[in-house]
């Protein structure tokens, strides 16, 4: 890829996996018009770029300059193919949604005839709508080297009808000319649907919807109808009934095409939500819904009597759910809160905790239901308990840029900048160091280097080989961790240490001190990750790859994740950070914690998820206070709450460690048991979820 284009894509943090589409591309020029608030970017390429990549680039390019409103990328394509431009049309329709309104009407309007793009519509109203935005349409396609203007053509209704007929015949296996004859001789409307039923369907075995993976004929499913939609075309007299069906292994759309009004009316009465049916049809890739759809004739759908198998809780001692989200949790819950309570009661549970994200909107419904339920209990029946709670994002408002700071001038000191490569993330468990890379830096000059590979005494996981490019062969004959760490300790002595994401590297170093009886690690430590988050808080990314670009440090991404190379890159970045700090009159380590105002720390502190449960009325009041603070005073991108605020208002509350994004879960990967015990002391209970909740990790 041409260097200037790569720099541009790197700057907007474009997905590296998509670079392959730009291998032969060249960034010709960029024209910036401050008057029009417009950037125009010209790119030459051999071939067209897939529309999904175009959409992502259009979205990401805005990150170059937040003050510019308009960006236009013009592609000069060498190997032109006007047929390929049809792939861009759905994206254009998305962009024109405000202009066109119901874009589905125009979904198939763009055609290629005689190697020219035209827009085909069925009436003058549609023509007028497209005419209003024809300039935008032409401008869009000229971005991709299309040179002609696009004409709008009105086609007679009959030709459109013939196209639809052909498509319906192909997708449903129905000969529409025969259907028309049947309609002339159709039986009375009262028995129309019932007389056409295909009884053979009952004798065959249905398949699970989840096993449907492609287009296929003679698909038979037994499913529950949970939704019905009706579509009546303005172009033709065809009607479409769309059933939303599930067999609880998966769900799929089922479409029935109808032309006769009387049949359509009868079918609307037959197909209702809440019934089970057997359906035989053909699966096709539907170009409207962009997914597999089951197309069927009404004659191949039969009602069946079936009940959903009920799940029962037969445990002698019932569990109490302490972490349940409802539809009041944004993007993280679908269940109705009252339905959850009813299900818990049905299973014989004595209580349930509703812990929606950042809110308590479900509380009134919960209170009313439980109060009503408990009023009607018999003499010996135990009342049901609703536990009120929430899940919040906890911000650690202690600043962790530096550990054990000294009082010397930072620019005048010599630092050891180090980086470990390891067999995994669990310093407190079986993982160990496989490479120590370090440099000594003084006044911006690298004065000494240290690099040593270490044999862990076992095979490396493949994922570690992939990330570090360190292989088992490279570690054959190398010394063990104990001797290597002892040499490293002798090399760095009492010098201040620096690392990017120092918590990780220091956890392995401290664990080595403990394992090999080396005493206590007491050196000052500065974390460039935490320093970047506070010093450069107007940037979103703080990875080492992002920092070397920001501070113009020479960097080869291919060599990244090797200890010595990462250490040298971090050292050069760190020195430039020190110069930046010096310009702000921050001269020693003690001043680093003052970089962030106490009023601003909620934006940059480490974040974890916590669950909070209410014990009593005092706790309920404190919970409301914490939710209010999270959604107002400490709102930054998402509601947040400071650890200090939780401590201040924890009377009447139980603080739980939360899900896989909890402090306990995250730190357990690198901390010893003693350190983990100290972390756990903040919490009233530790949450361990079913193993499938962690499957995605």
Number of C-alpha atoms within 10 A of each C-alpha: 14 12 10 13 18 18 12 14 19 14 16 16 15 17 13 10 7 14 14 10 16 21 14 12 21 20 19 13 13 13 11 14 12 11 6 10 12 16 21 15 17 17 18 17 18 17 17 20 17 13 15 12 15 15 12 13 17 13 12 16 22 17 12 15 12 8 11 16 12 14 18 17 18 18 25 22 19 12 10 15 14 16 13 13 18 16 13 18 19 17 15 14 19 11 14 17 12 10 13 18 11 12 15 13 15 17 13 16 15 19 14 14 9 7 10 15 21 17 17 20 22 19 14 11 10 16 16 12 13 20 14 12 13 16 12 15 19 16 14 20 23 16 16 19 18 21 12 11 16 17 14 19 15 13 12 12 13 12 11 15 15 12 10 15 18 13 12 17 13 12 20 20 15 16 13 14 10 9 15 13 10 11 13 8 9 12 13 10 12 11 10 16 19 14 11 14 16 16 12 8 18 15 7 10 10 16 13 18 20 13 9 16 9 11 13 12 15 11 19 22 24 25 26 24 21 15 15 17 11 14 11 13 11 9 14 15 12 19 18 16 20 20 22 18 27 21 18 12 10 13 17 19 20 23 24 21 19 20 17 14 12 15 17 21 12 15 17 14 8 13 19 14 14 11 17 23 19 17 28 25 25 21 26 18 14 15 11 9 9 8 14 19 22 30 25 23 21 23 16 18 25 19 17 14 7 12 9 9 6 5 7 9 13 9 9 7 9 14 15 13 14 20 21 19 23 22 15 20 21 13 9 12 15 12 14 14 21 17 12 17 21 15 11 20 15 11 15 18 19 16 19 21 21 26 26 27 24 23 23 19 13 20 18 9 13 20 16 11 16 17 15 11 14 14 9 10 12 9 6 6 9 10 16 19 16 19 20 24 30 25 27 25 23 25 24 19 21 15 20 19 22 22 18 12 17 15 10 12 12 20 17 11 12 18 26 26 31 29 29 26 24 22 22 18 20 19 25 22 15 9 16 24 24 25 25 23 22 30 26 24 21 16 15 17 13 16 11 11 17 17 18 18 23 24 22 21 15 9 12 18 12 12 11 15 13 10 12 17 15 19 15 14 9 12 20 13 10 15 16 16 21 16 12 19 20 14 12 16 15 9 15 19 10 14 17 21 22 27 25 25 19 22 19 19 22 22 20 23 19 19 21 22 18 14 11 13 10 15 11 9 15 12 16 17 25 27 21 27 22 22 23 21 20 24 17 15 14 9 12 9 15 20 14 21 17 15 20 19 15 14 14 11 16 10 16 11 8 8 13 18 18 20 24 25 20 25 29 22 21 26 29 20 21 27 20 15 18 18 17 13 19 15 10 10 10 18 19 18 21 15 14 20 16 12 16 18 10 12 10 13 19 26 20 17 20 17 21 21 20 24 26 27 23 23 15 14 11 14 21 18 15 20 26 15 14 26 21 17 17 24 16 13 13 22 15 14 7 12 21 26 27 22 17 14 16 19 11 11 16 18 17 17 22 16 21 23 25 26 22 17 14 21 21 24 18 13 19 20 18 24 24 19 12 10 13 18 13 9 16 16 10 13 17 13 14 18 19 12 12 8 7 8 11 10 7 5 6
